[in-house]
């Protein structure tokens, strides 16, 4: 009996002030949906994808998304809130494979972006986030992105 009491006291003391395990955090934030919409631009070879992930937070804690990783690429994103739903939306421009595209063909004033190489690994998708008041990064995996057709009409 004494050994059990010491074990319980040790466990309580050891867990005080420690960050909450990621197993518990998976219950704090859950993925509602993960969608991928592919797009093509007005110039030949210009294309990419928009990734939209909706998360539901289970508690009133403030959640801040730090990283969006989609299909093997780290994606710049914006996040918005509506009640307990967090929407994370980011866009990835694929590498232009057109060999004949010249810089002289680019309109004046157009920004020159370095598009990402198209390395897609569907198993490498996750979001890292923090909870207000904690320095600990938590990670939640995204099992798969559902392909969604764009509702916009293509440019003429």
C-alpha positions as CSV (number, residue, x, y, z in Angstrom):
1,X,0.0,0.0,0.0
2,X,2.8,2.4,0.9
3,X,4.6,1.8,-2.4
4,X,1.4,2.7,-4.3
5,X,1.0,5.9,-2.3
6,X,4.6,6.9,-3.1
7,X,4.1,6.1,-6.8
8,X,1.0,8.3,-6.9
9,X,2.7,11.2,-5.1
10,X,5.7,10.8,-7.4
11,X,3.5,10.9,-10.5
12,X,1.7,14.0,-9.3
13,X,4.9,15.8,-8.5
14,X,6.6,14.8,-11.8
15,X,3.7,16.0,-13.8
16,X,3.4,19.4,-12.2
17,X,4.4,22.2,-14.5
18,X,5.1,19.8,-17.4
19,X,3.7,20.5,-20.8
20,X,0.5,18.6,-21.7
21,X,1.2,15.6,-23.8
22,X,0.4,15.7,-27.5
23,X,-1.9,12.8,-27.0
24,X,-4.1,15.1,-24.9
25,X,-3.7,18.0,-27.4
26,X,-5.1,15.9,-30.2
27,X,-8.3,16.1,-28.3
28,X,-8.0,19.9,-28.0
29,X,-7.9,20.4,-31.7
30,X,-9.3,18.2,-34.4
31,X,-9.4,18.4,-38.2
32,X,-12.9,18.9,-39.6
33,X,-11.9,19.0,-43.3
34,X,-8.8,19.3,-45.5
35,X,-9.3,20.4,-49.1
36,X,-7.1,21.0,-52.1
37,X,-8.2,23.1,-55.0
38,X,-5.8,23.1,-58.0
39,X,-5.6,26.3,-60.2
40,X,-4.1,27.4,-63.4
41,X,-3.0,30.9,-64.2
42,X,-3.3,33.1,-67.3
43,X,0.1,32.2,-68.6
44,X,1.3,28.9,-69.9
45,X,2.7,26.7,-67.1
46,X,1.5,28.9,-64.2
47,X,-0.4,26.7,-61.8
48,X,-0.7,25.7,-58.2
49,X,-3.0,24.6,-55.4
50,X,-4.9,26.2,-52.6
51,X,-5.0,24.2,-49.4
52,X,-7.9,24.8,-46.9
53,X,-7.9,23.1,-43.5
54,X,-10.7,23.6,-41.0
55,X,-10.0,22.8,-37.4
56,X,-12.3,22.6,-34.4
57,X,-11.0,23.6,-31.0
58,X,-12.6,21.8,-28.1
59,X,-11.6,24.3,-25.4
60,X,-11.8,28.1,-25.0
61,X,-8.0,28.3,-25.2
62,X,-6.5,30.6,-27.9
63,X,-4.9,28.4,-30.6
64,X,-2.3,29.9,-33.0
65,X,-1.3,27.9,-36.0
66,X,2.5,28.2,-36.6
67,X,3.1,25.9,-39.6
68,X,1.0,24.4,-42.4
69,X,2.7,21.4,-44.1
70,X,0.8,20.1,-47.1
71,X,1.9,17.1,-49.2
72,X,5.6,17.6,-48.4
73,X,5.7,21.4,-48.8
74,X,5.6,24.2,-46.1
75,X,2.9,26.5,-47.2
76,X,2.5,30.2,-46.4
77,X,-1.0,30.6,-44.9
78,X,-3.5,32.9,-43.3
79,X,-5.8,31.8,-40.5
80,X,-9.3,33.0,-39.5
81,X,-11.7,32.3,-36.7
82,X,-15.4,31.8,-36.5
83,X,-16.5,30.6,-33.0
84,X,-14.6,27.4,-32.3
85,X,-13.7,26.8,-36.0
86,X,-10.2,27.8,-37.2
87,X,-9.7,28.1,-41.0
88,X,-6.2,27.8,-42.3
89,X,-5.8,28.7,-46.0
90,X,-2.6,28.7,-48.0
91,X,-1.5,28.7,-51.6
92,X,1.4,26.9,-53.3
93,X,2.6,27.9,-56.8
94,X,4.2,24.9,-58.7
95,X,7.4,25.3,-60.6
96,X,6.9,26.5,-64.2
97,X,8.0,23.7,-66.4
98,X,7.8,25.8,-69.6
99,X,11.4,25.9,-70.9
100,X,10.5,28.8,-73.4
101,X,9.2,31.3,-70.8
102,X,11.5,34.3,-70.9
103,X,11.8,37.1,-68.3
104,X,11.3,39.5,-71.2
105,X,7.8,38.1,-71.7
106,X,6.9,39.0,-68.1
107,X,4.8,42.2,-67.9
108,X,6.5,45.3,-66.4
109,X,5.9,45.5,-62.7
110,X,5.0,41.9,-62.3
111,X,6.5,40.4,-59.2
112,X,9.1,37.6,-59.8
113,X,8.3,34.8,-57.4
114,X,10.3,31.7,-56.9
115,X,7.7,29.0,-57.2
116,X,8.0,25.8,-55.2
117,X,9.2,22.6,-56.9
118,X,6.4,20.2,-57.3
119,X,7.3,17.5,-54.8
120,X,4.1,16.1,-53.5
121,X,4.2,13.6,-50.6
122,X,0.6,13.0,-49.4
123,X,1.8,11.4,-46.2
124,X,3.8,14.5,-45.2
125,X,0.9,16.8,-44.2
126,X,0.4,18.3,-40.7
127,X,-0.2,21.5,-38.8
128,X,1.8,22.8,-35.9
129,X,0.1,25.1,-33.3
130,X,0.6,26.6,-29.9
131,X,-1.9,27.2,-27.1
132,X,-1.9,30.7,-25.5
133,X,0.4,30.7,-22.5
134,X,2.5,27.8,-23.7
135,X,5.8,27.7,-25.6
136,X,5.2,24.1,-26.6
137,X,4.5,23.3,-30.3
138,X,1.9,20.7,-30.8
139,X,1.4,18.8,-34.1
140,X,-1.8,17.3,-35.6
141,X,-1.5,15.1,-38.7
142,X,-3.7,15.6,-41.8
143,X,-4.3,12.1,-43.3
144,X,-5.4,13.3,-46.8
145,X,-6.5,16.4,-48.7
146,X,-9.8,16.0,-50.6
147,X,-9.7,17.4,-54.2
148,X,-12.2,20.1,-54.8
149,X,-13.2,21.7,-58.1
150,X,-12.9,25.5,-58.3
151,X,-16.2,27.3,-58.4
152,X,-14.6,30.2,-60.4
153,X,-14.8,30.5,-64.1
154,X,-11.5,30.2,-66.0
155,X,-10.0,33.4,-67.4
156,X,-10.7,34.0,-71.1
